[in-house]
Amino acid sequence: MRQHRITAAALSSVFMGLGQIYNRQFVKGSAFAAFYAFAVYFTINNWHHAIWGITTLGETQQKLVLVGKIYKPVKGDHSIFLMIEGLIMLFIFALFAYLLVMNAIDAYRGGKLREEGKTLNNIKQTLRYIPDKKFAHLIITIPLIFVFFFSVLPIIFSVMIAFTNYNNTHEPPGKLVDWQGFRAFKDLFSLSQWAHTFFGVFTWTMTWAVLSTFTTFFGGFAVALLVQQKGIRFKSFFRAIYMVPFAIPAFLSLLIMRNLFNAQFGPINSTLLKFGIVGPEWLSDPFWAKATIVIVNLWLGFPLSMLLIIGILTTIPRDLYEASEVDGASALYKFRKITFPSVMFSLSPILIGQFAGNINNFNVIFLLSGGGPTNSEYQFAGHTDILITWLYSLSITNGRYNFAAVISIFLFIIIAIFALFSFRRTRSFREDDLLR
């Protein structure tokens, strides 16, 4: 028996569509061959420039040339655009390579059907087969391509920036950017002031994430338990009124809070002063600035936890509580053995997600304190800056794009490791049928 499968796959590996033509699928094979010819033409015309651009990041710098009596700018290479174009081209080439492999696999399967004496689909049957049997794959492919270009590509781009000297002194188009390897990583940890800033901001970031998650979750838990208690009248009203902070846009609430906590002119300190109490420097003192941020975040974040926990409380069977009351269990015992485990079983993944989200909770810090008060021992960071706001300050305000990229890589690694590790150890993932 002739090995049609091997022959067809080998032909399609050399030139897309030849294997299908060998399998006598002439229309299908011709369409693939035409596409492959276009891909080869596209590659020949763009490959060299893409590789040159992404490896050199440009060779000609923009300069001024005297024309007559006037200096005119002469356009040079833009390193960042070259990097992005090269990256896009590499994605396209990778997509072509993937399609070539899939085409060879299709030819292999067609050859195998021939060896088994079966009839291969003609073009009409193939066109009917795709929407009937491969509709889900067809629909998923489109957003998958968008995910690659608009999610994966920016991540890779930011990682590549970390290995360059892209900063305010090497900013295109006036200056060219060069590859610097791990120099930014080394500087971040070897230069004392940068290392001191990084570890200080990192410590506060983790502290902030723990405090903000803990306070909003257990604050919402406490309110939910109180609202659900027997004898509480107007429960619907309380459930609704506590949602008001959540319903108002967060940036609006934060800007109002910023004025309320103004130590000199704010109404809070003015009111305290009427009772003879001198209010603290809410946003000017390092300790009180951090405390204010945690308090305001509690006010903004507890309604969501309350709403989720109320929903879970209503699903706990009343029989469990009635049986425990018959056995003489105290209210604390019922909370420890019934309420708390049930809530944590359902909300552990969400709690982990909230923790990861609080590591990157940009709005509260930026809109309330702006990272301040200023810390003279830090590089471009204040006492309340977390990694994400420091990253913003480095990149947008101070043009240290390579250092910002390094920090974004560490943020990504921290969140990814923590999320994967914690999710795998969460009971709701290990025992997903426990309460079904």
Contacts in CASP RR format, 6 or more apart in sequence:
PFRMAT RR
TARGET T0000
AUTHOR 0000-0000-0000
METHOD contacts of the structure
MODEL  1
MRQHRITAAALSSVFMGLGQIYNRQFVKGSAFAAFYAFAVYFTINNWHHA
IWGITTLGETQQKLVLVGKIYKPVKGDHSIFLMIEGLIMLFIFALFAYLL
VMNAIDAYRGGKLREEGKTLNNIKQTLRYIPDKKFAHLIITIPLIFVFFF
SVLPIIFSVMIAFTNYNNTHEPPGKLVDWQGFRAFKDLFSLSQWAHTFFG
VFTWTMTWAVLSTFTTFFGGFAVALLVQQKGIRFKSFFRAIYMVPFAIPA
FLSLLIMRNLFNAQFGPINSTLLKFGIVGPEWLSDPFWAKATIVIVNLWL
GFPLSMLLIIGILTTIPRDLYEASEVDGASALYKFRKITFPSVMFSLSPI
LIGQFAGNINNFNVIFLLSGGGPTNSEYQFAGHTDILITWLYSLSITNGR
YNFAAVISIFLFIIIAIFALFSFRRTRSFREDDLLR
1 115 0 8 1.000
2 115 0 8 1.000
3 115 0 8 1.000
4 22 0 8 1.000
4 23 0 8 1.000
4 110 0 8 1.000
4 111 0 8 1.000
4 112 0 8 1.000
4 114 0 8 1.000
4 115 0 8 1.000
5 108 0 8 1.000
5 109 0 8 1.000
5 110 0 8 1.000
5 111 0 8 1.000
5 112 0 8 1.000
5 114 0 8 1.000
5 115 0 8 1.000
6 108 0 8 1.000
7 19 0 8 1.000
7 22 0 8 1.000
7 111 0 8 1.000
8 19 0 8 1.000
8 20 0 8 1.000
8 22 0 8 1.000
8 23 0 8 1.000
8 107 0 8 1.000
8 108 0 8 1.000
8 110 0 8 1.000
8 111 0 8 1.000
9 19 0 8 1.000
9 104 0 8 1.000
9 105 0 8 1.000
9 107 0 8 1.000
9 108 0 8 1.000
11 17 0 8 1.000
11 18 0 8 1.000
11 19 0 8 1.000
11 21 0 8 1.000
11 22 0 8 1.000
11 107 0 8 1.000
12 18 0 8 1.000
12 19 0 8 1.000
12 20 0 8 1.000
12 32 0 8 1.000
12 100 0 8 1.000
12 103 0 8 1.000
12 104 0 8 1.000
12 106 0 8 1.000
12 107 0 8 1.000
12 108 0 8 1.000
13 100 0 8 1.000
13 104 0 8 1.000
15 33 0 8 1.000
15 36 0 8 1.000
16 32 0 8 1.000
16 33 0 8 1.000
16 35 0 8 1.000
16 36 0 8 1.000
16 39 0 8 1.000
16 99 0 8 1.000
16 100 0 8 1.000
16 103 0 8 1.000
17 28 0 8 1.000
17 29 0 8 1.000
17 30 0 8 1.000
17 32 0 8 1.000
17 33 0 8 1.000
17 36 0 8 1.000
17 103 0 8 1.000
17 107 0 8 1.000
18 29 0 8 1.000
18 33 0 8 1.000
18 107 0 8 1.000
19 29 0 8 1.000
19 107 0 8 1.000
20 26 0 8 1.000
20 28 0 8 1.000
20 29 0 8 1.000
20 32 0 8 1.000
20 103 0 8 1.000
20 106 0 8 1.000
20 107 0 8 1.000
20 110 0 8 1.000
21 29 0 8 1.000
21 30 0 8 1.000
21 33 0 8 1.000
22 107 0 8 1.000
23 107 0 8 1.000
23 110 0 8 1.000
23 111 0 8 1.000
23 114 0 8 1.000
23 120 0 8 1.000
24 120 0 8 1.000
25 110 0 8 1.000
25 120 0 8 1.000
25 121 0 8 1.000
25 122 0 8 1.000
25 123 0 8 1.000
25 126 0 8 1.000
27 122 0 8 1.000
27 123 0 8 1.000
28 123 0 8 1.000
28 126 0 8 1.000
32 103 0 8 1.000
35 99 0 8 1.000
36 100 0 8 1.000
36 103 0 8 1.000
39 96 0 8 1.000
39 99 0 8 1.000
42 92 0 8 1.000
43 93 0 8 1.000
43 96 0 8 1.000
46 89 0 8 1.000
47 89 0 8 1.000
47 93 0 8 1.000
49 85 0 8 1.000
50 85 0 8 1.000
50 86 0 8 1.000
50 89 0 8 1.000
50 90 0 8 1.000
50 93 0 8 1.000
51 86 0 8 1.000
52 58 0 8 1.000
53 77 0 8 1.000
53 82 0 8 1.000
53 83 0 8 1.000
53 85 0 8 1.000
53 86 0 8 1.000
54 82 0 8 1.000
54 83 0 8 1.000
54 86 0 8 1.000
54 87 0 8 1.000
54 90 0 8 1.000
56 82 0 8 1.000
57 77 0 8 1.000
57 79 0 8 1.000
57 82 0 8 1.000
57 83 0 8 1.000
57 164 0 8 1.000
57 176 0 8 1.000
57 177 0 8 1.000
57 178 0 8 1.000
57 179 0 8 1.000
58 77 0 8 1.000
58 79 0 8 1.000
58 82 0 8 1.000
58 176 0 8 1.000
59 77 0 8 1.000
59 176 0 8 1.000
60 76 0 8 1.000
60 77 0 8 1.000
61 76 0 8 1.000
61 77 0 8 1.000
61 174 0 8 1.000
61 175 0 8 1.000
61 176 0 8 1.000
62 73 0 8 1.000
62 74 0 8 1.000
62 75 0 8 1.000
62 76 0 8 1.000
62 173 0 8 1.000
62 174 0 8 1.000
63 73 0 8 1.000
63 74 0 8 1.000
63 76 0 8 1.000
64 71 0 8 1.000
64 72 0 8 1.000
64 73 0 8 1.000
64 74 0 8 1.000
65 71 0 8 1.000
65 72 0 8 1.000
65 73 0 8 1.000
65 74 0 8 1.000
75 173 0 8 1.000
76 173 0 8 1.000
77 172 0 8 1.000
77 176 0 8 1.000
78 172 0 8 1.000
78 173 0 8 1.000
79 164 0 8 1.000
79 166 0 8 1.000
79 172 0 8 1.000
79 176 0 8 1.000
79 177 0 8 1.000
80 166 0 8 1.000
80 172 0 8 1.000
80 177 0 8 1.000
81 172 0 8 1.000
83 157 0 8 1.000
83 160 0 8 1.000
83 177 0 8 1.000
84 157 0 8 1.000
87 153 0 8 1.000
87 156 0 8 1.000
87 157 0 8 1.000
87 160 0 8 1.000
88 149 0 8 1.000
88 153 0 8 1.000
91 148 0 8 1.000
91 149 0 8 1.000
91 153 0 8 1.000
95 145 0 8 1.000
110 120 0 8 1.000
113 119 0 8 1.000
113 120 0 8 1.000
114 120 0 8 1.000
121 129 0 8 1.000
130 138 0 8 1.000
131 138 0 8 1.000
155 412 0 8 1.000
158 405 0 8 1.000
158 408 0 8 1.000
158 409 0 8 1.000
159 405 0 8 1.000
159 409 0 8 1.000
160 405 0 8 1.000
161 401 0 8 1.000
161 402 0 8 1.000
161 404 0 8 1.000
161 405 0 8 1.000
162 184 0 8 1.000
162 185 0 8 1.000
162 402 0 8 1.000
162 405 0 8 1.000
162 406 0 8 1.000
162 408 0 8 1.000
162 409 0 8 1.000
163 179 0 8 1.000
163 180 0 8 1.000
163 181 0 8 1.000
163 182 0 8 1.000
163 184 0 8 1.000
163 402 0 8 1.000
164 170 0 8 1.000
164 177 0 8 1.000
164 178 0 8 1.000
164 179 0 8 1.000
164 180 0 8 1.000
164 402 0 8 1.000
165 177 0 8 1.000
165 178 0 8 1.000
165 180 0 8 1.000
165 183 0 8 1.000
165 184 0 8 1.000
165 402 0 8 1.000
166 177 0 8 1.000
166 401 0 8 1.000
166 402 0 8 1.000
166 405 0 8 1.000
167 399 0 8 1.000
167 400 0 8 1.000
167 401 0 8 1.000
167 402 0 8 1.000
167 403 0 8 1.000
168 398 0 8 1.000
168 399 0 8 1.000
168 400 0 8 1.000
169 175 0 8 1.000
170 176 0 8 1.000
170 177 0 8 1.000
170 178 0 8 1.000
171 399 0 8 1.000
180 402 0 8 1.000
184 402 0 8 1.000
184 403 0 8 1.000
184 405 0 8 1.000
184 406 0 8 1.000
185 406 0 8 1.000
187 194 0 8 1.000
187 403 0 8 1.000
188 194 0 8 1.000
188 195 0 8 1.000
188 198 0 8 1.000
188 403 0 8 1.000
188 406 0 8 1.000
188 407 0 8 1.000
189 195 0 8 1.000
189 198 0 8 1.000
193 377 0 8 1.000
193 378 0 8 1.000
193 379 0 8 1.000
194 379 0 8 1.000
194 403 0 8 1.000
196 377 0 8 1.000
196 378 0 8 1.000
197 377 0 8 1.000
197 378 0 8 1.000
197 379 0 8 1.000
197 380 0 8 1.000
197 381 0 8 1.000
197 390 0 8 1.000
198 407 0 8 1.000
200 378 0 8 1.000
201 378 0 8 1.000
201 381 0 8 1.000
201 385 0 8 1.000
201 386 0 8 1.000
201 387 0 8 1.000
201 390 0 8 1.000
202 387 0 8 1.000
202 410 0 8 1.000
204 290 0 8 1.000
204 383 0 8 1.000
204 384 0 8 1.000
204 385 0 8 1.000
204 386 0 8 1.000
205 359 0 8 1.000
205 386 0 8 1.000
205 387 0 8 1.000
206 359 0 8 1.000
208 290 0 8 1.000
208 293 0 8 1.000
208 294 0 8 1.000
208 358 0 8 1.000
208 361 0 8 1.000
208 365 0 8 1.000
208 386 0 8 1.000
209 355 0 8 1.000
209 357 0 8 1.000
209 358 0 8 1.000
209 359 0 8 1.000
209 361 0 8 1.000
210 355 0 8 1.000
211 294 0 8 1.000
212 294 0 8 1.000
212 297 0 8 1.000
212 298 0 8 1.000
212 358 0 8 1.000
212 361 0 8 1.000
212 364 0 8 1.000
213 351 0 8 1.000
213 354 0 8 1.000
213 355 0 8 1.000
213 358 0 8 1.000
215 294 0 8 1.000
215 297 0 8 1.000
215 298 0 8 1.000
215 302 0 8 1.000
216 297 0 8 1.000
216 298 0 8 1.000
216 301 0 8 1.000
216 302 0 8 1.000
216 304 0 8 1.000
216 305 0 8 1.000
216 354 0 8 1.000
217 305 0 8 1.000
217 347 0 8 1.000
217 351 0 8 1.000
217 354 0 8 1.000
219 298 0 8 1.000
219 302 0 8 1.000
219 305 0 8 1.000
219 306 0 8 1.000
220 302 0 8 1.000
220 303 0 8 1.000
220 305 0 8 1.000
220 306 0 8 1.000
220 309 0 8 1.000
221 305 0 8 1.000
221 306 0 8 1.000
221 309 0 8 1.000
221 343 0 8 1.000
223 242 0 8 1.000
223 302 0 8 1.000
223 306 0 8 1.000
224 305 0 8 1.000
224 306 0 8 1.000
224 309 0 8 1.000
224 310 0 8 1.000
224 313 0 8 1.000
225 309 0 8 1.000
225 313 0 8 1.000
225 335 0 8 1.000
225 339 0 8 1.000
226 232 0 8 1.000
227 235 0 8 1.000
227 238 0 8 1.000
227 239 0 8 1.000
227 242 0 8 1.000
227 306 0 8 1.000
227 310 0 8 1.000
228 235 0 8 1.000
228 310 0 8 1.000
228 313 0 8 1.000
228 314 0 8 1.000
232 238 0 8 1.000
239 307 0 8 1.000
239 310 0 8 1.000
242 302 0 8 1.000
242 303 0 8 1.000
242 306 0 8 1.000
243 303 0 8 1.000
243 307 0 8 1.000
244 303 0 8 1.000
245 253 0 8 1.000
245 299 0 8 1.000
245 300 0 8 1.000
245 301 0 8 1.000
245 302 0 8 1.000
245 303 0 8 1.000
246 300 0 8 1.000
246 301 0 8 1.000
246 303 0 8 1.000
246 304 0 8 1.000
246 307 0 8 1.000
250 300 0 8 1.000
250 363 0 8 1.000
250 364 0 8 1.000
251 363 0 8 1.000
251 367 0 8 1.000
253 299 0 8 1.000
253 300 0 8 1.000
254 296 0 8 1.000
254 300 0 8 1.000
254 363 0 8 1.000
254 364 0 8 1.000
254 367 0 8 1.000
254 368 0 8 1.000
255 367 0 8 1.000
257 296 0 8 1.000
257 299 0 8 1.000
257 368 0 8 1.000
258 283 0 8 1.000
258 367 0 8 1.000
258 368 0 8 1.000
258 369 0 8 1.000
259 266 0 8 1.000
260 266 0 8 1.000
260 267 0 8 1.000
260 268 0 8 1.000
261 268 0 8 1.000
261 282 0 8 1.000
261 283 0 8 1.000
261 292 0 8 1.000
261 296 0 8 1.000
261 368 0 8 1.000
262 269 0 8 1.000
262 282 0 8 1.000
262 283 0 8 1.000
263 269 0 8 1.000
263 279 0 8 1.000
263 280 0 8 1.000
263 281 0 8 1.000
263 282 0 8 1.000
263 283 0 8 1.000
263 284 0 8 1.000
268 279 0 8 1.000
268 282 0 8 1.000
269 278 0 8 1.000
269 279 0 8 1.000
269 282 0 8 1.000
272 278 0 8 1.000
272 279 0 8 1.000
273 279 0 8 1.000
280 288 0 8 1.000
281 288 0 8 1.000
282 288 0 8 1.000
282 289 0 8 1.000
282 292 0 8 1.000
283 289 0 8 1.000
283 292 0 8 1.000
283 368 0 8 1.000
283 369 0 8 1.000
283 372 0 8 1.000
283 373 0 8 1.000
284 373 0 8 1.000
285 373 0 8 1.000
286 373 0 8 1.000
286 375 0 8 1.000
286 383 0 8 1.000
286 384 0 8 1.000
289 369 0 8 1.000
289 372 0 8 1.000
289 373 0 8 1.000
289 383 0 8 1.000
289 384 0 8 1.000
290 383 0 8 1.000
290 384 0 8 1.000
292 368 0 8 1.000
292 369 0 8 1.000
293 364 0 8 1.000
293 365 0 8 1.000
293 368 0 8 1.000
293 369 0 8 1.000
293 384 0 8 1.000
296 364 0 8 1.000
296 368 0 8 1.000
297 361 0 8 1.000
297 364 0 8 1.000
300 364 0 8 1.000
308 347 0 8 1.000
308 350 0 8 1.000
309 343 0 8 1.000
309 347 0 8 1.000
312 342 0 8 1.000
312 343 0 8 1.000
312 346 0 8 1.000
312 347 0 8 1.000
313 339 0 8 1.000
313 343 0 8 1.000
315 342 0 8 1.000
316 338 0 8 1.000
316 339 0 8 1.000
316 342 0 8 1.000
320 338 0 8 1.000
321 334 0 8 1.000
321 338 0 8 1.000
324 333 0 8 1.000
324 334 0 8 1.000
324 337 0 8 1.000
324 338 0 8 1.000
325 334 0 8 1.000
329 337 0 8 1.000
342 435 0 8 1.000
344 351 0 8 1.000
344 427 0 8 1.000
345 427 0 8 1.000
345 428 0 8 1.000
345 434 0 8 1.000
345 435 0 8 1.000
346 428 0 8 1.000
348 426 0 8 1.000
348 427 0 8 1.000
348 428 0 8 1.000
349 423 0 8 1.000
349 426 0 8 1.000
349 428 0 8 1.000
349 429 0 8 1.000
352 418 0 8 1.000
352 419 0 8 1.000
352 422 0 8 1.000
352 423 0 8 1.000
352 426 0 8 1.000
353 419 0 8 1.000
355 418 0 8 1.000
356 415 0 8 1.000
356 418 0 8 1.000
356 419 0 8 1.000
357 415 0 8 1.000
359 386 0 8 1.000
359 387 0 8 1.000
359 388 0 8 1.000
359 411 0 8 1.000
359 414 0 8 1.000
359 415 0 8 1.000
360 388 0 8 1.000
360 411 0 8 1.000
360 415 0 8 1.000
361 386 0 8 1.000
361 388 0 8 1.000
362 388 0 8 1.000
362 389 0 8 1.000
362 392 0 8 1.000
365 371 0 8 1.000
365 384 0 8 1.000
365 385 0 8 1.000
365 386 0 8 1.000
365 388 0 8 1.000
365 389 0 8 1.000
366 389 0 8 1.000
366 392 0 8 1.000
369 384 0 8 1.000
370 384 0 8 1.000
370 385 0 8 1.000
370 389 0 8 1.000
371 381 0 8 1.000
371 382 0 8 1.000
371 383 0 8 1.000
371 384 0 8 1.000
371 385 0 8 1.000
371 389 0 8 1.000
371 393 0 8 1.000
372 382 0 8 1.000
372 383 0 8 1.000
372 384 0 8 1.000
372 385 0 8 1.000
373 382 0 8 1.000
373 383 0 8 1.000
373 384 0 8 1.000
374 382 0 8 1.000
374 383 0 8 1.000
375 381 0 8 1.000
375 382 0 8 1.000
375 383 0 8 1.000
378 385 0 8 1.000
380 390 0 8 1.000
380 393 0 8 1.000
380 394 0 8 1.000
380 397 0 8 1.000
380 398 0 8 1.000
380 400 0 8 1.000
381 390 0 8 1.000
381 393 0 8 1.000
385 393 0 8 1.000
387 407 0 8 1.000
387 410 0 8 1.000
387 411 0 8 1.000
388 411 0 8 1.000
390 407 0 8 1.000
391 404 0 8 1.000
391 407 0 8 1.000
391 408 0 8 1.000
391 411 0 8 1.000
392 404 0 8 1.000
394 400 0 8 1.000
394 401 0 8 1.000
394 403 0 8 1.000
394 404 0 8 1.000
394 407 0 8 1.000
395 401 0 8 1.000
395 404 0 8 1.000
423 429 0 8 1.000
424 430 0 8 1.000
427 434 0 8 1.000
END
